[in-house]
Amino acid sequence: MIATVCPVEVHPPAQPTVNPIETLQKTVSASRLNCWLTCRLKFFFRYVQQITKPPTPSLHVGSVVHVVFRAWNMARWRKQPFEIERFKKLFEEGWADQPAKINWEEEEPAQKSGTWSLLEVYFTQTPIKADEMPEAVEVPVETDLSKHGLPTLIGILDLVRAGGRIVDFKTSGKSPSAVDVVHQHEAQLSCYSVLYREAAGKRESARELHHLVKTKTPKVIITSLEPMNETQQVRLFRMMNSYQEGLAREDFVPSPGFHCAACEFFNECRRWA
């Protein structure tokens, strides 16, 4: 008699479940910190539950502008001539690259032409000269802050101008107030300062916000700020401490306010209990 051997079904070992909160406690970025400070429940939906939403029109506009500026900055880095036709082609390709359906409410043509007009105005009015060599373009940086009892700070420096001037580009529907700009973007700019000092081994010379304003007549507003001071660094570290301790407590509570009108998690928030 021949014995029949039944094949043994082999299963790969189960992968350990990764707790997203434990992962988030190890690092922090400017965008995560800003989300946490705006609304902890929004942070929970976005980073813990990792709920994905289609991009909003404003997010798509910002993404396309970023693509064009990255190419422009790299062209100066490589000492390539300024070619508006090349940037227009990149703009068209970036605009067409919409991985998810965006609710334009029949305003896409106007949004598209208005965004390109903004870029044309910026290239005309920018304080950055065509032959100015960037100090850094699209540089990923991380800083170990464990000596302060804080997580590792991570981020990307999109542009550092010659002499250590950190630049961040913004698009806006209205002209920003200088006081509001300093207050609203303090945490983000302080993160960039900490990252730059770690990467360059020196203090930045200035921080700049370049606002592309989508008014009836497009305009560019440049806000130049001093280097991060000690008080601003202490404020940033206290914010990070709140982030770390809140994650440990799973302190995901809503923060109702005017910002709720533009929140992609409005419906999820209304069902929260």
VENZICOR-V443687 format. One record per pair of residues at least 6 apart in sequence whose C-alpha atoms are under 8 Angstrom apart, sorted by the first residue. I is the first residue (numbers start at 1). GAP is how many residues later the second one is. If there is no record, write none. Layout:
# VENZICOR-V443687
i	gap
I	GAP
I	GAP
This chain:
# VENZICOR-V443687
i	gap
20	27
20	28
21	27
21	226
21	227
25	126
25	219
25	222
25	223
26	125
26	126
27	124
27	125
27	126
27	127
28	123
28	124
28	125
28	126
28	212
29	124
29	125
29	126
29	162
30	124
30	125
30	157
30	158
30	161
31	157
32	11
33	154
33	206
33	207
33	210
34	153
34	154
35	7
35	8
36	6
36	7
36	207
37	202
38	217
39	214
39	215
39	216
39	217
40	211
40	212
40	213
40	214
40	215
41	211
41	212
41	213
41	214
41	228
42	212
42	223
42	227
43	209
44	6
44	208
45	6
45	220
46	6
53	211
54	46
54	47
54	48
55	45
55	46
55	47
56	46
56	47
57	45
57	46
57	47
60	35
60	38
61	34
61	54
62	108
62	109
64	27
64	30
64	31
65	26
65	50
65	54
66	103
67	23
67	24
67	27
68	19
68	22
68	23
70	67
70	68
70	88
71	16
72	10
72	15
73	61
73	64
73	86
74	63
75	6
75	7
76	54
76	55
76	56
76	57
76	58
77	56
77	57
77	60
79	52
79	54
82	48
88	28
91	25
95	17
114	100
115	99
117	101
118	94
118	95
118	96
118	100
118	101
119	93
121	97
121	98
121	99
122	90
122	97
122	98
125	95
126	94
132	29
132	30
133	28
133	29
134	25
134	26
134	27
134	28
135	24
135	25
135	26
135	27
135	28
135	29
136	21
136	22
136	23
136	24
136	25
137	20
137	21
137	22
137	23
138	18
138	19
138	20
138	21
139	17
139	18
139	19
140	14
140	15
140	16
140	17
141	13
141	14
141	15
141	16
141	54
141	55
141	58
142	10
142	11
142	12
142	13
142	53
142	56
143	9
143	10
143	11
143	51
143	52
143	55
144	7
144	8
144	9
145	6
145	7
145	8
146	6
150	87
150	90
150	91
150	94
151	89
151	93
153	38
153	42
154	41
155	37
155	40
157	9
157	35
157	39
158	9
158	10
159	7
159	8
159	9
160	6
160	7
161	6
163	41
163	42
164	39
164	40
164	41
164	42
165	39
165	40
165	41
165	42
165	43
166	26
166	27
166	38
166	40
166	41
166	42
167	40
167	41
167	42
167	43
168	40
168	41
168	42
169	40
169	41
169	42
169	43
170	39
170	40
170	41
170	42
171	40
171	41
171	42
171	43
172	39
172	40
172	41
172	42
173	40
173	41
173	42
174	39
174	40
174	41
175	38
175	40
175	46
176	35
178	45
182	43
186	46
187	49
189	18
190	38
190	42
190	43
190	46
191	45
193	10
193	11
193	34
193	35
196	6
196	7
196	8
197	6
197	7
203	24
204	23
205	21
205	22
206	18
206	19
206	20
206	21
207	17
207	18
207	19
207	20
208	14
208	15
208	16
208	17
209	13
209	14
209	15
210	10
210	11
210	12
210	13
211	9
211	10
211	11
211	12
212	6
212	7
212	8
212	9
213	6
213	7
213	8
246	6
254	15
260	6
